[in-house]
Amino acid sequence: MCKQIIFLSVFIFLSIQLIAQGEKQFLPAKESEPSNFGWMKGFPPPADKTLEAGDGSFFNFPAIRWSVVHMRQMLPTVNVSRGLKSPQSLKYKLDKNIDAITFVPWDGKKSMTWEESLWKNYTDGIIILHKGKVIYERYFSELTEDDVHAVMSLTKSLNGILASILVSEGTIDENKLVPFYVPELKNSAYADATVRQVMDMTTALKYSEDYADPKADIWDFSAAGNPLPKPKDYKGPIGYYEYLKTVTKQGNHGEVFGYKTVNADALGWIIARASGKSVNELLSERIWSKIGMEQDGYYQVDGKGIAFTGGGFNAGLRDLARFGELVRNKGKWNGKQLFPSQAVVDIEKGGDKQAFQRSGHPELKGWSYRNMWWITENKDGAYAARGVHGQTIYIDPIAEMVVVRLASHPIAGNSANDATSLPAYQAVADYLIKRK
């Protein structure tokens, strides 16, 4: 078991370690900030202040609070270029009232302020756009405006928007079976799955992401994708794509929503084949180089240099806000339509609520999932890109609001912070609607 842990893909390693620690008491946000520990300072750093990727030490809490803004320092990556044009400045109209907005957490009876929720949820950075203007922006912990931050499974929603664009343009037929685009998957569980089922994660896979189970399939997927050297006795697949060929079917496609990271990497493969470009190239070409980003983004890669599109993206806070605003405006930026509005309309219409209800997310009652975006189905039609440890792009069309939060919560599952973050977003949305 120890040997297996050492060679896990580091992103999954993080989730496994910290979900397993879910019942432990953790240092509060202010006490766990990296500046209190002196990690990785010096040339070289002292042995007791050194964090390493090979042994997973840089993903143990509280070291995760340092590592989320230093992934490229530790692991191989591939760039998502912002292009050579000058960045486009965001417009600011800061609202000093945001911090004092109150709400009642789902799991409590006592009101909490917006500012209190940021500390509660180990926020590293947060920005709010209203009608395209920045009304709130703060940085905490290791993150500054110059840094990029790991966004974990929020990465999946980048895949989702790219796939939705290609579907709306006719490059991908969502009703085709997966092997039409990726013949290598003809003998896998994806053989009779449609692209739409992959996009909505309603594939029926014999694949477990139960991090507490040492025999769960996630261990094998992680070992395959790990870019670090494999153990001498390793005989499994090399890279994410090779692993996807081994996934087998269990049940009927299209009946139940099952949040499985392998679907995102399968979709990344479909996107690459259909477009003729790698996901990182396509993201740069269609979005990252088009809307005045300040910084390049980057993906972590497997041992074969393939982007980990299930959870390996890293980007700056303001740039993620730009991306969120582009989506809120259905592909329009500075009066120019960069991709068909239908790509976002298809997300906003939501997914199969019954399939979602069968998935076991009781805390997200009434939600759905469409094109790798989480659909709240609330009164404002809000939807979100979400990643473990608190990563979020939350878009509220009625409030004309985009919230981006980057975080390093010690517990991976978003159920650990949803009770205080989701009602906080709604409280700000309600405030902005009334303010209009």
URTA-V343163 format. One record per run of one state. SS is the DSSP state (hx for helix, st for strand, lp for the rest). FROM is the first residue (numbers start at 0). TO is the last residue. If there is no record, write none. Layout:
SS;FROM;TO
SS;FROM;TO
This chain:
lp;0;0
hx;1;5
lp;6;8
hx;9;19
lp;20;32
hx;33;35
lp;36;40
st;41;41
lp;42;43
st;44;44
lp;45;45
hx;46;48
lp;49;55
hx;56;58
lp;59;62
hx;63;66
lp;67;69
hx;70;73
lp;74;75
st;76;79
lp;80;89
st;90;91
lp;92;96
hx;97;99
lp;100;100
st;101;103
lp;104;109
st;110;112
hx;113;119
lp;120;121
st;122;129
lp;130;131
st;132;138
lp;139;147
st;148;149
lp;150;150
hx;151;167
lp;168;175
st;176;176
hx;177;179
lp;180;181
hx;182;184
lp;185;187
hx;188;191
lp;192;192
st;193;193
hx;194;198
lp;199;203
st;204;204
lp;205;215
hx;216;224
lp;225;238
hx;239;243
lp;244;247
st;248;248
lp;249;259
hx;260;274
lp;275;277
hx;278;287
lp;288;295
st;296;300
lp;301;305
st;306;306
lp;307;311
st;312;314
lp;315;315
hx;316;327
lp;328;330
st;331;332
lp;333;334
st;335;336
lp;337;340
hx;341;347
lp;348;351
hx;352;356
lp;357;360
hx;361;363
lp;364;366
st;367;369
lp;370;371
st;372;374
lp;375;381
st;382;386
hx;387;389
st;390;395
lp;396;399
st;400;406
lp;407;412
hx;413;415
lp;416;416
hx;417;434
lp;435;435
